[in-house]
């Protein structure tokens, strides 16, 4: 790719009105100053997390290859600050330094300090904002003249393992293609291949201890990957295995299948517990995963949501039968039972874990910041599923999900009307 083409590409993006957050005009001419370009090769066999959060810290605790902490936007973290991690009752501290921390991924990349794999897990409500920061980094690498052929891409652009909950991978890829549509197709495809979708039952908790935050990783779980290029998936698998973390590839399976699998687990746990967060007396309960299997009402509703989600998945073509002799209802029933079994095992292993949506509602209520609307993750999943049900004329399934949404909203509304805890 010529430097002339890159400048043309950047100017063309402005003409098209595409919003770009980096300062193009101050840096566009870096493309032509080849003599000043320095070596920014990726740091092999190293991994980073972006941003700092309960899930990403849990992964960093089990993956010794994680040595870089990347924040996004405004943050109370900074150089000299400490990350406190509760490892089986023992507090471990990580001091953030210039060598292991940044709140600017572009700066990290252009100084040759970026790891070859980034575990990417922004909260659902900030996901696309943090994706924009990643796209800005790619812009900067391109405009600095490092990418001249397909073979240059994996020397300079890291692979992103996208771990956030929700259904969003197609939206991210569509946005990527729109922003970079002026590049040669082979370059676009190769960079796109560095975005891998992953789902996991790994959990982590962010706890307040006075004025400090302490992270507590959940039990070591596993990760399932799909999407991206075969080369990228193979490299990610190699690194996870190198650092002894269970990883499975869903080869030949569409990304939306693994996203839908995890969305089903999330809604049947998070959504169900949000709908039943209040006692009969109207008091907030600090529900744990263990309550999902020990409380009969929760268990029955969770199984109902799982069956409904799987039914939507089968009837909309997300789940495909390999054996045509199996009847549709039998297929739905089989997947539903398998999904409940996985959730049940998870609930029993991490029985004291408070799921993120419940923790967030409790925290925001105590701070007087809870809004009368669906939490971001549940909003993402429910809207997606309702659209699917509507498109496929699934009246009964649509009604079940709408009832769950209404029940969650009723709980949230009652909580917001309570007197804030002093």
Beta strands, then each sheet from edge to edge (+ up, - down):
strand 1: 43-50
strand 2: 66-70
strand 3: 82-87
strand 4: 90-95
strand 5: 101-102
strand 6: 115-120
strand 7: 159-162
strand 8: 195-200
strand 9: 204-209
strand 10: 212-217
strand 11: 223-226
strand 12: 247-249
sheet 1: 5+ 2+ 1+ 6+ 7+ 8+ 11- 12-
sheet 2: 4+ 3- 10- 9+
end
